[in-house]
Amino acid sequence: MAGQAFGRTKDGSPVSRYRLARSRLRADILDYGGVIGRIDTPDREGNWANVVLGARDVAGYEASDAHFGAIIGRYANRIAGGRFSLDGQEYRLPLNVGGNTMHGGTNGFDRRIWRVIRADETTLVLGYRSIDGEEGFPGTLDVEVAYSLSDDETLRIDYTARTDRPTIVNLTNHSYFNLSGEGSGDVMQHRVAIAAEHYLPTDAEQIPTGEIRPVAGTAFDFREPEALGTRIRDADPQLALAHGYDHTFVLRDPGRLRHAASAHDPSSGRRLAVATTQPGLQLYTANMLDGTVIGSGGRLYRAGDAVCFEAQGFPDAPNRANFPSTTLRPGEVFTATTTYRFSAD
C-alpha cells in the first residue's frame, strides 16, 4: 500500500501518511516520527471522531515540543544531568529540558523519517537505524515498530531493537487521547483507572528521586476508576511540581502483556483499555500545552485537553540501580508491546 503525500520537512524531505482501517477503527500514521496523526472511532451513538491530538501539517509537528503521537527514543522520558555510565564509561547527552535530557535529546526518534518496511490496509511496519553516537548514545541501534489493527478495535504497537554495542533503550508512543474528540476541551471528566500499587515521585526537575511510593491515600490512587479532575488540584507537592499528573506508575508483572490502564468518557461513552509488556506507565495530563499550538482540527490546545498513557521503562533508570534495567547488549533483542483497545457503551 502506497502512502499519501503529507508534505515536506523544512530540509525538503517528503513525508507520507498511511491510513489503516478495520471494522470500527481507523488510524493515520506518518513516516515522520512514526506519528499517529489520527485515530477515528465511533461513540455510543455511532458518531465517529478523531480521539488523538496532533498538528495540522509537517511544519506543525516540527515546531512543537509536544511529541504528538510520535515514537519516542532512543530513551523516552528523562535522564538526569544528561549523563549516564555504562560498563565504566560515561556518556553525555544533549541537554534539552533544563539540565537534563528528555525523550532522546534534541533530535530524537520523533523527528526522524522512518523507513517503510511493510504497509497494507491493517498493518504498517517502520524501521530506523540510529547510528553510533547519535544524540550521544553509544552503539548503532536498529529499530522496528509495527502498528496493526485487529477486529476487536485494537491498535497494537510492537517494538523491536538490536544493537552492535552496549547501549540503553527506552521506547514508547506519545499519543494524547481525548475520548470526547480532538479539540473538544479538557479531559478532566474522563474516568481513569491504573493497575498500579506504586508510583515514582520526582524532584523539582521531574527526575525520579529513586523512591517507589505507594499510591494508597494519595492523589495518585487510580486503582479504582476516578475522574482525572477529582484530585488534580489537591495540595500535593508532586502535583504542584508537575502542574498536574506527569508521573510513572509501577506496573505489576513486567514482560507479560497485561492490562495496565483504562479511561472512560461519560459524555461520548467511548472507552480505552491499555495493555502492555512494559514495567511503567507514564500518566500525563498535557500540562505543558499552553494555548499556543493550533491542533489538527483548527482549535488551540490547552493544559488538560488530553491524557497520555505512555508505556515505557522507568525514567533515569541508567542512573538508578533499583530500577528495572534499560541496558541492551549485542546479541540481545529488545521487545515490547502496547495495545490500545477502543469501545463504546
C-alpha angles and dihedrals in degrees: 000000000000121000126238120245110258100174139272135287120243089264091054101257113147118241123205132199123217121201118209119191136178132155108312098352134078129177134186115206129184127213085223104091091337084272118186096218098177140010112187121193135152128255126224090285093050094255112145123222140165107253102191131073121238147147127276096235145355092278089057092054092047093049096048128083091198094094090219110206094334137142106255120212176191079018121002119214124004137337112194116243090355091270141101138167125232124181090347097308123110120222125197123208134194113280106229103155111047108297094338141078119245133187096353100314135275095329106026129166090283090069098048131094108241125213116245108232098173135356132180137143095290106019138056121181117192130188135196133180112211106198125224109279096017107151086352097295119134124237134027106274122202111201132187124187119188122197117194138170123217132198092257093067094261129145108205125196119195119189126197128176137174130185138198094210134032108279143147125259133188117162130181144149119249103208118158111216128206109169091193088062136277113296094011096121135262128347098218091122093055108115109225132190126186124192095225135115094191141035136191116254116210140209126243091286091049093251112143112257091216093252118124102209128195114245092214112117094008138100086256096067105116096150086120122038112277133170110256091232096053097087105006091106095046115130092254114142090219092058090046093053093050097035087235133343116343103139141122117246118208110236123207125241101016118202094042123091103246140148113286109166147347138203131196128191108206094198098057100021091232117148132195125197119191124201127177147164091221124109096229142040121202112213109202125175096198091257095165097056102109107179095267097100119085107212131219091270094051098257129117118254121226135183111291095023091121144010126228126209102193110184107204150123118286120287114255091008092148087065097042118071092192093059123085109274120258094188118127122193133193111280092028125102123217110215132174136162131199126179132195114199120192129200140147133224 
